[in-house]
C-alpha cells in the first residue's frame, strides 16, 4: 500500500504498487495495457493508456488481469500468462498457462491435442513472439 501525507497526516492509499507484475487485457479494445496500481476495494486499476499517452483508471471487471510468471524469455523480457514462445531451432510454439493440477504456471506445447505442461524455466531458452490475445504476424494464429 502507498502512504500519502495529507495535511501532515498519514493516510494509507488502497492502491497497491504493482511494479510490472500484472497487465490488463481490456475487453473493449482487445489490447493489453501495463498495470501501474490496483485498488481491490473499489475495483479500479490504474493503467498507462499508450494511445492517449496518459494514465487512466479502468474497471477491473471489464478486463482480465494477466500475471507475470516470474521468469524472462531468452531476450530478457518478462513473461505473462498467455504469452506465446517460439523455439527458433525447430519452430515449435509454446504458451504460458496456469496448470490447475500443480497450481503453478508452466509451458504447454501449441499442437493440436497437446496437454503436457513443461517447467516454466524452459522459457529462458525460448523467444517471446506475442500472446494469445493479439494477432501474431507470420504465425498460424489458429493455434494461439
Number of C-alpha atoms within 10 A of each C-alpha: 13 12 12 12 11 8 7 7 9 10 12 11 12 15 19 15 15 15 10 13 19 21 21 22 21 18 12 8 8 12 12 20 18 19 25 21 23 23 17 12 8 11 13 17 23 23 20 17 16 11 6 8 8 9 13 14 16 18 14 19 12 13 19 14 20 20 16 19 19 12 16 21 19 16 11 11 12 16 24 23 21 20 22 26 28 21 15 11 7 7 9 13 23 26 25 25 19 17 15 8 6 9 8 12 21 22 26 22 20 19 12 7 7 9 11 11 18 16 11 20 14 14 23 17 14 21 20 23 13 18 20 16 14 14 13 14 9 6 12 10 12 8 13 20
